[in-house]
Structure formats: structure tokens, C-alpha cells
Amino acid sequence: MLLARPELDVEWEHHPSHFWLVLATAAINVALAYVTNLAAGRYRDARLVLVSLAFLASAGFLGLHALATPAVLLPRPNAGFVVATPVGLVLASFFAALSVSPLAGPRASTVLRRRSILLGGLVALMIVWAFLSLTGLPPLDGPPPTQERAGPFTVIAAVAVALYGFAAWRYVQLYRDRGGILPLTIAVAFVLLAEALVAVTLSRNWHLSWWEWHVLMLLAFAAIALGARNEYRRSGSLAGAFGGLYLEATLARVDRWHADAIAAVAAADERGDPPERVRAQLRREGATDQEVALLSQAAHELRSLDATFRPFLPSAIAERIRHEPSAGRLGGEERVVSVVFADLASFTTFSETRTPTDVIGMLNEYWAVVVPAIDAAGGVIEQFAGDGVMAIFNTGGDQPDHARRAARTGLAIVEAGRPLAAAHPDWPIFRVGVNSGPAVVGNVGAAGRRSFAVIGDTTNVAARLMAAGGPGEVVVAGATWQALDGRRDGVALGPTRLKGKAVPVEAWILRSLNGPGAT
């Protein structure tokens, strides 16, 4: 519009105002580029490296344009004054396009290896430019070009505008995929820089169309600064402020670092280590005080959740899922296990003459001594069912002596309950069944509610053997008896008919382990 209506393209030539306003804008945004480069260096993110170089090129050469303002540091305008900004904008367009190219993806290592060279080369170029421009040495000496829109620069500017457009489009896609304000503000900034380059190419010095591109660059830098400020306030850290731009590999490293940091804080708390030692280590790794506070709070919350919910899941299963999350999916695998079933003989008769409060009090006193006996042998408590408990051995395939562990646990359950039974003569007494054999070990249920389970005839036989025994007896199946390798003492029950089994099952009453043998 200004070019079509020349009378609107008024002239305002005030050199001091141009010098200070443009130099201040450039200096602030060179600092922003430096901060961005720091964040890129912390996590070695190629995309952020290239974005920071784009900021530095556009802002740095804008500063060189300000330094060469005539009648301030130099007596008259020269080529360096006019050409600095378009050169910076063209360089920035290439860095912007590279930030969404394979060099910021599959070939990111190429940029990271040469990060210092790229940064040092760009800074060196600006220093040389400033020296030549301010000292009046060729090729930046002499009067400025009379026709800024003429020559091959027009073609170069068109290519640069296309590169800015490509980069802006890719950052809009990144915004749609991830959300967050920063990718969108980067896209807006690149569009504004492209428009500034168009204005640089077509405008007339010191006219309103010329001042226009200064305003466009200021708006571009302001968009980036406001976006980074918004993300910094949300994340509380310098590195987190630019998280929306990170490559997927960088995000994975950030996630791992935070996960490891939370685990380290939680482990230190559990060991009773001085909290400041861990926090000092996190600060040495670059975490801010706010990040350290958030990590400590997260670790505390996780420990509270763990302490609250861990008792509802077998400890061995919880540890396995913690280190192998896939172990929590639905389904299972078959393996040879040993199953222990224990319940209280005559429990129904006892509960009929007691209040529910008395019954649950009795059960919890028994479980207080029985559960440690199961845990000590490495068993996994699959479930409590009223007065009964089912424990499994070799759920992870790592207990080759599972039959002996199960048999020892059966005897330990009976022994652990004897003092309580002696102190309360009217209380029922444990009886135990043990069996060894194949079963499917895994998780059953649905997506919203699942449970660890061991399913198969092996568990059914163990339950039936328990019912075949009397108070204080441990009845083991033939498979378990044989697996004890003669190191046991007991009484053979012979072929025993069990409910639901068509064929009798060989069974023994186990008295002790490491004994002389069967009688």
C-alpha cells in the first residue's frame, strides 16, 4: 500500500532514535538467542541449536545495521549499514529451514558435532562485518547501493522468503501435534521475518516502508520472547521453556533424567540420606531451585502412593512390574509352580458364634504371623479369601527349589499359628495343602481392573488336599513329595479321593523336612 501510494510513504530520518531503538532491540534478542543456545547445549538438541542460530543471525546483523547508523558512530552511511539486515535475514532463513530438516532429525549428530563451529563461525562473521563496516574497509566501504531492490539479491530474498514459509508451516504442524505456545510463536516469528525481508527488498531508506521492516522484526522477536516467557513460567526452568521445540530423542532424554532424578530423591529419602546432598547433585546437573523443589515433591508423592497401594499387590509382582512394565499386561505364561493353600479348620462354626469384628480381629492376628512366613520363603500371596490364603512359588521361573520352599512354608504356617491357638483355645487351627505342577501365571481381568492370578488344575488339587487334612496338618501331593528328594518325614495317605477329581491322588501328611523318610 505504501509503495502504491507514495504520498503515504512519508520520510522520517532521525539517526539517534534509529541507533538506540534498533540497537536495544537487537541486543535484547541476541541475549534471547544466547539463552536459547544454552538450553540447546544442556540437552544437546539439534533443532534448538539451529533455531538459536536463526535468532542470532537476524538479531546480530540487525545490531550491526544499528551500529553503522550514519551521524552516530560513522559520519556517513556506507554499504554495511544497508546490507547488514538483509544478509542477516537471509542467513536466518537457512538456519530456520535446517531446523525442520533431517539435520534436526535423523542426522542431528552432524549439527551437534559442529555446534561450536557453527556458533563460532557466525559470531566471527559478525565481528569481521562490524570491523569492516565501522572502519570503512572494503567491501563494506563506500556509499550504499542506490537500488536495494535490484540485482541478484531479489532472487536470493525470494528463496529466503520461501524457506521461512516452509519452516513456519512445519512449526505449525509441530504445534498441532504437541500443543504448547512456543512452536506457534516460532512459526509466527518466521512469517514476520519473511515479511520484513520483503519490506527490506522493496522499501525506500528512511521512509515509512523502511521503518516498517524494523517494526516487523521487533514483533517477531517479541513473539518469541513472550512465548518463551510463557513456557518458562509454566515449566519453571530454562530448559523446560523450550521443551515444545525439542526433538523426540531429546524429550526421551529429558523424561529419563526427570524419572531418574525422582527415583534418586525417593531412594535417598527411603535410606534416610541428607536431602540436601541429592538436591546439590541435581543443581550440579543444571536443575533450578524450583525444579529441585518439584522433583522432591514428586518423589514424596510417589513414595506416599507406593506405601499406600503396595500392600494390595504382592511385593515380587510389584518389583517385577516396576522394572518390567510389560509384566502388567493381561495374559500369562505357563510354568511349573508349587501352590500352598491354607485355611482355618472349623472357621465356619467359630464365626457363627462371634461378631464380625471379633472374626476379622482373629484373622488379622493370624495373618500378622503367617504373611511374614510366606514372604521369608519367597512366596507370592495370590489372594486372601475369608479364612484362606493361597501362595505361589516360582511365579518368575527363578526358584528351582520351589517345592521345598512351598513345603517349608506349609509347616511354617502351622507353627506360626500354634502360639496364637494356644493363647486362644477356642480359635480354629490352620490346615495346609501343597501341590506342584504346571499352571498359567499372569494377569486376568479388564483394562480398568485386573488381578494377578495362577490358574490350572495344580491350584485346584492344592485346595482339595487342604480340605482332606485335619487341623494342624500339612498334606502334600505326590509331585511335591517326590520333588523333596527323600529329605522329608511324613505319613503316606495312599491314593486319596478328592472332590472334583475322577482319579485318586497320591498324598502324604508332611511332618518335617530333612527327616528320615516316609512311614
C-alpha positions as a printed NumPy array, in Angstrom:
array([[  0.   ,   0.   ,   0.   ],
       [  2.825,   2.4  ,   0.864],
       [  4.552,   1.711,  -2.428],
       [  1.311,   2.135,  -4.362],
       [  0.538,   5.398,  -2.552],
       [  3.922,   7.186,  -2.365],
       [  2.345,  10.185,  -0.647],
       [  1.661,   7.902,   2.365],
       [  5.253,   6.668,   2.44 ],
       [  6.434,   9.662,   4.424],
       [ 10.089,  10.216,   5.297],
       [ 11.391,  10.424,   8.857],
       [ 15.168,  10.497,   9.235],
       [ 16.271,  10.694,  12.847],
       [ 19.589,   8.961,  13.307],
       [ 19.893,   8.891,  17.156],
       [ 16.409,   7.396,  17.535],
       [ 17.231,   4.73 ,  14.968],
       [ 20.574,   3.944,  16.61 ],
       [ 19.319,   3.454,  20.155],
       [ 15.961,   1.807,  19.434],
       [ 17.324,  -0.672,  16.917],
       [ 20.495,  -1.404,  18.898],
       [ 18.498,  -2.052,  22.083],
       [ 16.105,  -4.353,  20.228],
       [ 18.987,  -6.249,  18.664],
       [ 20.883,  -6.559,  21.963],
       [ 17.868,  -7.969,  23.805],
       [ 17.287, -10.544,  21.123],
       [ 20.931, -11.517,  20.841],
       [ 20.591, -12.298,  24.572],
       [ 17.475, -14.351,  23.797],
       [ 19.4  , -16.248,  21.135],
       [ 22.18 , -16.9  ,  23.658],
       [ 19.701, -18.214,  26.255],
       [ 18.183, -20.484,  23.612],
       [ 21.642, -21.77 ,  22.748],
       [ 22.281, -22.53 ,  26.432],
       [ 19.125, -24.64 ,  26.559],
       [ 20.189, -26.383,  23.341],
       [ 23.6  , -27.12 ,  24.826],
       [ 22.203, -28.554,  28.027],
       [ 20.243, -31.277,  26.277],
       [ 22.228, -31.331,  23.01 ],
       [ 19.163, -30.714,  20.875],
       [ 19.973, -30.085,  17.201],
       [ 16.68 , -28.343,  16.418],
       [ 17.127, -25.845,  19.219],
       [ 20.746, -25.244,  18.161],
       [ 19.591, -24.24 ,  14.678],
       [ 16.688, -22.114,  15.989],
       [ 19.11 , -20.245,  18.257],
       [ 21.425, -19.603,  15.298],
       [ 18.478, -18.214,  13.318],
       [ 17.706, -15.831,  16.196],
       [ 21.365, -14.858,  16.486],
       [ 21.819, -14.194,  12.759],
       [ 18.733, -11.994,  12.402],
       [ 19.221, -10.102,  15.683],
       [ 23.002,  -9.847,  15.388],
       [ 23.015,  -8.354,  11.901],
       [ 20.198,  -6.009,  12.939],
       [ 22.589,  -4.787,  15.632],
       [ 25.316,  -4.297,  13.01 ],
       [ 22.823,  -2.269,  10.983],
       [ 22.261,  -0.084,  14.07 ],
       [ 25.996,   0.37 ,  14.735],
       [ 26.517,   1.702,  11.212],
       [ 23.776,   4.334,  11.57 ],
       [ 25.168,   7.468,   9.907],
       [ 25.974,  10.552,  12.005],
       [ 26.341,   8.474,  15.206],
       [ 29.488,   6.328,  15.085],
       [ 30.084,   6.964,  11.382],
       [ 29.931,  10.309,   9.603],
       [ 28.014,   8.999,   6.6  ],
       [ 26.093,   5.844,   5.524],
       [ 28.005,   3.011,   3.901],
       [ 27.235,  -0.344,   2.308],
       [ 27.47 ,  -2.15 ,   5.637],
       [ 24.604,  -0.099,   7.038],
       [ 22.188,  -1.014,   4.239],
       [ 23.211,  -4.605,   3.527],
       [ 23.6  ,  -5.906,   7.132],
       [ 19.939,  -6.588,   7.862],
       [ 19.076,  -8.407,   4.6  ],
       [ 22.198, -10.553,   4.935],
       [ 21.209, -11.483,   8.495],
       [ 17.652, -12.291,   7.453],
       [ 18.851, -14.495,   4.585],
       [ 21.256, -16.384,   6.872],
       [ 18.499, -16.781,   9.458],
       [ 16.158, -18.258,   6.817],
       [ 18.631, -21.034,   6.076],
       [ 19.004, -21.879,   9.783],
       [ 15.2  , -21.788,  10.157],
       [ 14.733, -24.255,   7.294],
       [ 17.514, -26.507,   8.589],
       [ 15.765, -26.657,  11.995],
       [ 12.931, -28.656,  10.395],
       [ 15.135, -30.688,   8.047],
       [ 16.779, -34.117,   8.565],
       [ 19.695, -32.263,  10.175],
       [ 17.336, -31.702,  13.099],
       [ 16.179, -35.309,  12.999],
       [ 17.909, -38.442,  11.729],
       [ 21.165, -36.568,  11.087],
       [ 21.104, -34.435,  14.22 ],
       [ 24.528, -35.724,  15.235],
       [ 26.037, -33.776,  12.313],
       [ 24.807, -30.48 ,  13.773],
       [ 25.724, -31.413,  17.331],
       [ 29.296, -32.315,  16.345],
       [ 29.663, -28.956,  14.6  ],
       [ 27.686, -26.836,  17.054],
       [ 30.716, -24.897,  18.253],
       [ 31.946, -24.363,  14.689],
       [ 28.554, -23.027,  13.559],
       [ 28.226, -20.704,  16.529],
       [ 31.827, -19.557,  16.384],
       [ 31.681, -19.022,  12.623],
       [ 28.534, -16.901,  12.853],
       [ 29.948, -14.787,  15.694],
       [ 33.25 , -14.396,  13.825],
       [ 31.407, -13.266,  10.688],
       [ 29.549, -10.598,  12.667],
       [ 32.761,  -9.384,  14.311],
       [ 34.522,  -9.102,  10.953],
       [ 31.449,  -7.344,   9.499],
       [ 31.421,  -4.836,  12.357],
       [ 35.148,  -4.161,  11.949],
       [ 34.938,  -3.633,   8.179],
       [ 31.783,  -1.528,   8.403],
       [ 32.972,   0.74 ,  11.221],
       [ 36.478,   1.199,   9.812],
       [ 35.296,   1.816,   6.263],
       [ 37.232,  -1.028,   4.716],
       [ 36.148,  -2.844,   1.534],
       [ 33.844,  -4.389,   0.592],
       [ 31.616,  -2.539,   3.074],
       [ 33.023,   0.907,   2.398],
       [ 31.632,   3.472,   0.041],
       [ 28.086,   4.721,  -0.446],
       [ 25.162,   2.343,  -0.032],
       [ 23.577,   0.718,  -3.089],
       [ 21.181,   3.096,  -4.798],
       [ 18.685,   0.402,  -5.854],
       [ 18.109,  -2.049,  -2.972],
       [ 15.517,  -3.927,  -4.98 ],
       [ 17.778,  -4.509,  -7.999],
       [ 20.242,  -7.236,  -8.771],
       [ 20.556, -10.858,  -7.787],
       [ 19.595, -10.135,  -4.183],
       [ 15.945, -10.105,  -5.237],
       [ 16.229, -13.773,  -6.235],
       [ 18.081, -14.608,  -3.012],
       [ 15.404, -12.82 ,  -0.988],
       [ 12.646, -14.775,  -2.742],
       [ 14.382, -18.056,  -1.873],
       [ 14.786, -16.925,   1.742],
       [ 11.093, -15.997,   1.992],
       [ 10.203, -19.486,   0.719],
       [ 12.496, -21.048,   3.342],
       [ 10.819, -19.029,   6.107],
       [  7.428, -20.157,   4.812],
       [  8.496, -23.804,   4.814],
       [  9.861, -23.567,   8.357],
       [  6.734, -21.77 ,   9.622],
       [  4.485, -24.451,   8.112],
       [  6.47 , -27.229,   9.819],
       [  6.305, -25.463,  13.187],
       [  2.545, -25.112,  12.829],
       [  2.448, -28.889,  12.314],
       [  4.581, -29.329,  15.426],
       [  2.137, -27.143,  17.339],
       [ -0.793, -29.271,  16.156],
       [  0.979, -32.47 ,  17.19 ],
       [  2.252, -31.363,  20.592],
       [  0.421, -28.217,  21.573],
       [  2.244, -25.615,  23.628],
       [  2.585, -21.974,  22.673],
       [  6.259, -21.871,  21.676],
       [  6.102, -23.769,  18.334],
       [  3.249, -21.467,  17.28 ],
       [  5.141, -18.297,  18.255],
       [  8.198, -19.544,  16.352],
       [  6.003, -20.023,  13.27 ],
       [  4.589, -16.504,  13.684],
       [  8.089, -15.07 ,  14.122],
       [  9.35 , -16.73 ,  10.932],
       [  6.392, -15.33 ,   8.978],
       [  7.151, -11.846,  10.336],
       [ 10.838, -12.176,   9.432],
       [  9.832, -13.221,   5.914],
       [  7.63 , -10.133,   5.651],
       [ 10.482,  -7.995,   6.987],
       [ 12.733,  -9.348,   4.238],
       [ 10.132,  -8.419,   1.625],
       [  9.979,  -4.902,   3.085],
       [ 13.784,  -4.639,   3.162],
       [ 13.919,  -5.529,  -0.514],
       [ 11.228,  -3.084,  -1.658],
       [ 11.353,  -0.16 ,   0.771],
       [ 12.961,   3.287,   0.476],
       [ 15.547,   4.355,   3.055],
       [ 14.195,   6.403,   5.985],
       [ 10.646,   6.272,   4.627],
       [  7.71 ,   4.667,   6.42 ],
       [  8.07 ,   1.495,   4.312],
       [ 11.688,   1.318,   5.533],
       [ 10.738,   1.731,   9.18 ],
       [  8.114,  -0.965,   8.622],
       [ 10.599,  -3.801,   8.471],
       [ 12.175,  -2.612,  11.727],
       [  8.755,  -2.94 ,  13.363],
       [  8.175,  -6.363,  11.779],
       [ 11.477,  -7.662,  13.18 ],
       [ 10.646,  -6.205,  16.577],
       [  7.288,  -8.002,  16.532],
       [  8.989, -11.254,  15.508],
       [ 11.428, -11.06 ,  18.414],
       [  8.649, -10.033,  20.799],
       [  6.577, -13.08 ,  19.765],
       [  9.482, -15.405,  20.526],
       [ 10.269, -13.692,  23.819],
       [  6.653, -13.795,  25.004],
       [  6.293, -17.445,  24.009],
       [  9.494, -18.401,  25.854],
       [  8.403, -16.354,  28.89 ],
       [  5.043, -18.105,  28.988],
       [  6.663, -21.539,  28.811],
       [  9.283, -20.569,  31.418],
       [  6.577, -19.521,  33.867],
       [  4.773, -22.805,  33.251],
       [  7.806, -25.101,  33.479],
       [  9.891, -23.117,  35.949],
       [ 13.19 , -23.771,  34.153],
       [ 15.237, -22.501,  31.236],
       [ 15.476, -25.919,  29.612],
       [ 11.771, -26.54 ,  30.137],
       [ 10.865, -23.224,  28.482],
       [ 11.962, -24.595,  25.114],
       [ 10.557, -28.103,  25.627],
       [  7.934, -27.617,  22.898],
       [ 10.699, -27.414,  20.293],
       [ 12.772, -30.383,  21.403],
       [ 13.352, -33.37 ,  19.179],
       [ 11.698, -36.641,  20.207],
       [ 15.076, -38.066,  21.216],
       [ 15.696, -35.044,  23.451],
       [ 12.266, -35.368,  25.052],
       [ 13.054, -39.016,  25.794],
       [ 16.334, -37.98 ,  27.459],
       [ 14.542, -35.26 ,  29.449],
       [ 11.914, -37.772,  30.589],
       [ 14.622, -40.262,  31.594],
       [ 16.514, -37.561,  33.505],
       [ 13.42 , -36.483,  35.422],
       [ 12.462, -40.102,  36.128],
       [ 15.987, -40.904,  37.342],
       [ 16.06 , -37.718,  39.431],
       [ 12.728, -38.516,  41.113],
       [ 13.901, -42.087,  41.768],
       [ 17.169, -40.8  ,  43.255],
       [ 15.355, -38.41 ,  45.588],
       [ 12.875, -41.109,  46.653],
       [ 15.669, -43.637,  47.26 ],
       [ 17.636, -41.103,  49.305],
       [ 14.566, -40.367,  51.417],
       [ 13.998, -44.067,  51.956],
       [ 17.632, -44.58 ,  53.033],
       [ 17.462, -41.553,  55.302],
       [ 20.245, -39.705,  53.459],
       [ 20.5  , -35.929,  53.979],
       [ 18.133, -34.448,  51.372],
       [ 20.471, -31.555,  50.613],
       [ 23.103, -33.955,  49.24 ],
       [ 20.783, -35.193,  46.498],
       [ 19.483, -31.694,  45.804],
       [ 23.032, -30.38 ,  45.448],
       [ 23.734, -33.105,  42.884],
       [ 20.614, -32.113,  40.913],
       [ 21.733, -28.479,  40.944],
       [ 25.158, -29.517,  39.626],
       [ 23.335, -31.239,  36.766],
       [ 21.652, -27.925,  35.902],
       [ 18.333, -28.135,  37.772],
       [ 16.926, -24.885,  39.124],
       [ 15.771, -24.466,  42.731],
       [ 12.172, -24.647,  41.506],
       [ 12.883, -27.862,  39.592],
       [ 14.561, -29.366,  42.654],
       [ 11.534, -28.478,  44.777],
       [  9.154, -30.004,  42.22 ],
       [ 11.244, -33.174,  41.938],
       [ 11.349, -33.532,  45.722],
       [  7.589, -33.062,  45.935],
       [  7.026, -35.608,  43.153],
       [  9.295, -38.117,  44.9  ],
       [  7.401, -37.619,  48.166],
       [  4.044, -38.142,  46.428],
       [  5.289, -41.291,  44.695],
       [  6.578, -42.726,  47.958],
       [  3.22 , -41.987,  49.602],
       [  1.354, -43.688,  46.764],
       [  3.741, -46.622,  46.871],
       [  3.289, -47.007,  50.621],
       [ -0.494, -46.761,  50.248],
       [ -1.027, -49.23 ,  47.419],
       [  1.934, -51.631,  47.687],
       [  0.269, -53.808,  50.38 ],
       [ -2.511, -54.61 ,  47.89 ],
       [ -0.08 , -56.17 ,  45.401],
       [  2.422, -58.994,  46.006],
       [  5.854, -57.441,  46.548],
       [  7.545, -59.7  ,  43.99 ],
       [  4.966, -58.769,  41.359],
       [  5.24 , -55.064,  42.218],
       [  9.026, -55.133,  41.804],
       [  8.77 , -57.01 ,  38.524],
       [  6.238, -54.546,  37.086],
       [  8.377, -51.631,  38.262],
       [ 11.404, -52.874,  36.323],
       [  9.449, -54.553,  33.507],
       [  6.179, -52.638,  32.828],
       [  5.099, -55.178,  30.195],
       [  4.644, -57.7  ,  33.032],
       [  1.45 , -55.837,  33.964],
       [ -0.387, -56.556,  30.725],
       [ -3.258, -59.027,  30.548],
       [ -2.377, -62.623,  29.738],
       [  0.131, -65.09 ,  31.128],
       [  2.604, -67.88 ,  30.52 ],
       [  2.764, -71.495,  31.632],
       [  5.396, -72.685,  34.082],
       [  5.822, -75.305,  36.81 ],
       [  4.92 , -73.886,  40.21 ],
       [  4.199, -75.001,  43.75 ],
       [  0.963, -73.873,  45.383],
       [  0.205, -73.572,  49.09 ],
       [ -3.406, -73.365,  50.297],
       [ -4.075, -72.749,  53.983],
       [ -7.272, -72.106,  55.875],
       [ -8.652, -72.443,  59.389],
       [-10.403, -75.699,  60.181],
       [-13.87 , -75.214,  61.762],
       [-13.786, -71.498,  60.865],
       [-17.49 , -71.514,  59.894],
       [-18.516, -72.865,  63.303],
       [-16.31 , -70.283,  65.044],
       [-17.672, -67.34 ,  63.048],
       [-21.279, -68.312,  63.769],
       [-20.775, -67.629,  67.472],
       [-18.669, -64.449,  67.163],
       [-19.303, -60.906,  65.993],
       [-17.827, -59.875,  62.633],
       [-15.44 , -57.556,  64.492],
       [-14.124, -60.47 ,  66.582],
       [-13.749, -62.624,  63.469],
       [-11.746, -60.088,  61.478],
       [ -9.643, -59.321,  64.549],
       [ -8.781, -63.033,  64.869],
       [ -7.966, -63.301,  61.151],
       [ -5.669, -60.289,  61.182],
       [ -3.765, -61.628,  64.174],
       [ -3.21 , -64.899,  62.305],
       [ -2.221, -63.125,  59.07 ],
       [  0.267, -60.987,  61.013],
       [  2.338, -64.118,  61.701],
       [  1.525, -66.1  ,  58.544],
       [  2.329, -63.482,  55.901],
       [  5.936, -62.973,  57.094],
       [  6.458, -66.745,  56.927],
       [  5.324, -66.768,  53.271],
       [  7.401, -63.705,  52.385],
       [ 10.517, -65.146,  54.051],
       [ 10.346, -68.19 ,  51.775],
       [  9.906, -66.068,  48.635],
       [  6.244, -66.903,  48.074],
       [  3.719, -64.698,  46.303],
       [  0.35 , -64.338,  48.039],
       [ -2.141, -64.622,  45.212],
       [ -5.19 , -63.907,  47.342],
       [ -6.874, -63.894,  50.735],
       [-10.304, -65.492,  50.677],
       [-12.03 , -65.217,  54.045],
       [-10.064, -67.506,  56.339],
       [ -7.916, -68.867,  53.496],
       [ -4.697, -67.798,  51.819],
       [ -3.129, -69.015,  48.583],
       [  0.607, -68.603,  47.994],
       [  2.588, -69.44 ,  44.869],
       [  6.243, -70.256,  44.396],
       [  8.306, -69.926,  41.204],
       [  5.988, -67.342,  39.612],
       [  9.013, -65.748,  37.95 ],
       [ 10.676, -69.025,  36.984],
       [ 13.584, -68.232,  39.31 ],
       [ 13.026, -70.752,  42.142],
       [ 14.182, -74.228,  41.096],
       [ 13.643, -75.387,  44.707],
       [ 10.027, -74.17 ,  44.704],
       [  8.622, -77.484,  46.016],
       [ 10.851, -77.367,  49.114],
       [ 10.047, -73.689,  49.655],
       [  6.33 , -74.447,  49.497],
       [  6.591, -77.444,  51.826],
       [  8.67 , -75.454,  54.33 ],
       [  6.116, -72.631,  54.165],
       [  3.248, -75.039,  54.874],
       [  4.991, -76.238,  58.029],
       [  5.889, -72.638,  58.977],
       [  2.242, -71.536,  58.681],
       [  1.115, -74.255,  61.088],
       [  3.96 , -73.473,  63.524],
       [  3.361, -69.694,  63.341],
       [ -0.276, -70.197,  64.294],
       [  0.347, -72.528,  67.269],
       [  1.159, -69.811,  69.872],
       [ -1.996, -67.892,  68.977],
       [ -4.082, -71.069,  69.091],
       [ -2.56 , -71.922,  72.477],
       [ -3.362, -68.452,  73.802],
       [ -6.925, -68.726,  72.467],
       [ -8.067, -72.359,  72.843],
       [-11.391, -71.606,  71.144],
       [ -9.738, -70.308,  67.971],
       [ -9.616, -72.536,  64.859],
       [ -6.28 , -74.026,  63.719],
       [ -4.612, -73.936,  60.292],
       [ -4.558, -76.835,  57.878],
       [ -2.482, -76.716,  54.681],
       [ -2.428, -78.311,  51.232],
       [  0.627, -78.223,  48.901],
       [  0.873, -79.284,  45.259],
       [  3.416, -78.84 ,  42.451],
       [  2.763, -78.837,  38.727],
       [  2.082, -76.737,  35.627],
       [ -0.099, -73.615,  35.784],
       [ -0.637, -70.399,  33.858],
       [  0.854, -67.405,  35.685],
       [ -0.284, -63.931,  34.649],
       [ -2.936, -61.24 ,  34.879],
       [ -6.678, -61.589,  34.432],
       [ -9.441, -59.011,  34.288],
       [-10.049, -55.98 ,  32.071],
       [ -8.315, -52.744,  31.186],
       [ -9.762, -50.912,  34.189],
       [ -9.415, -53.669,  36.779],
       [ -7.063, -56.618,  36.782],
       [ -5.553, -59.076,  39.201],
       [ -2.527, -61.341,  39.378],
       [ -3.625, -64.981,  39.145],
       [ -2.308, -68.547,  38.884],
       [ -4.76 , -70.774,  37.036],
       [ -4.757, -74.509,  36.454],
       [ -5.536, -77.899,  37.948],
       [ -2.426, -77.632,  40.127],
       [ -4.114, -74.98 ,  42.253],
       [ -7.363, -76.948,  42.444],
       [ -5.569, -80.046,  43.743],
       [ -3.77 , -77.992,  46.415],
       [ -7.12 , -76.644,  47.649],
       [ -8.641, -80.125,  47.739],
       [ -5.626, -81.569,  49.608],
       [ -6.016, -78.872,  52.248],
       [ -9.647, -79.923,  52.778],
       [ -8.509, -83.542,  53.13 ],
       [ -6.246, -82.703,  56.049],
       [ -7.087, -82.168,  59.66 ],
       [ -6.321, -79.222,  61.966],
       [ -2.545, -78.64 ,  62.188],
       [ -1.758, -80.963,  59.257],
       [  0.161, -80.233,  56.04 ],
       [ -0.947, -82.517,  53.195],
       [  1.297, -82.621,  50.083],
       [  0.636, -84.187,  46.694],
       [  2.823, -86.867,  45.117],
       [  4.561, -84.391,  42.776],
       [  5.68 , -82.244,  45.701],
       [  6.648, -85.26 ,  47.822],
       [  8.873, -86.635,  45.077],
       [ 10.487, -83.228,  44.47 ],
       [ 11.661, -83.148,  48.092],
       [ 14.241, -85.826,  47.158],
       [ 13.83 , -88.027,  50.213],
       [ 14.685, -85.225,  52.612],
       [ 11.314, -85.336,  54.347],
       [  9.356, -87.156,  57.003],
       [  5.682, -87.935,  56.766],
       [  2.825, -90.4  ,  56.666],
       [  1.541, -91.781,  53.391],
       [ -2.176, -91.398,  52.897],
       [ -2.093, -93.53 ,  49.736],
       [ -4.439, -92.846,  46.814],
       [ -6.788, -90.175,  48.107],
       [-10.084, -89.274,  46.508],
       [-10.535, -85.54 ,  46.168],
       [-13.697, -83.652,  45.354],
       [-13.959, -82.991,  41.633],
       [-11.155, -85.441,  40.71 ],
       [-12.045, -88.635,  38.845],
       [ -8.727, -90.319,  39.681],
       [ -7.395, -90.629,  43.25 ],
       [ -4.312, -88.564,  44.064],
       [ -1.281, -89.857,  45.971],
       [ -0.876, -87.784,  49.124],
       [  1.244, -87.576,  52.275],
       [  0.922, -85.832,  55.595],
       [  4.202, -83.899,  55.879],
       [  5.68 , -83.815,  59.376],
       [  9.091, -82.283,  58.778],
       [ 11.811, -81.698,  56.214],
       [ 15.287, -83.223,  56.226],
       [ 13.793, -86.217,  58.09 ],
       [ 14.463, -89.951,  57.651],
       [ 11.682, -90.502,  55.115],
       [  8.118, -91.713,  54.815],
       [  6.34 , -94.051,  57.192]])
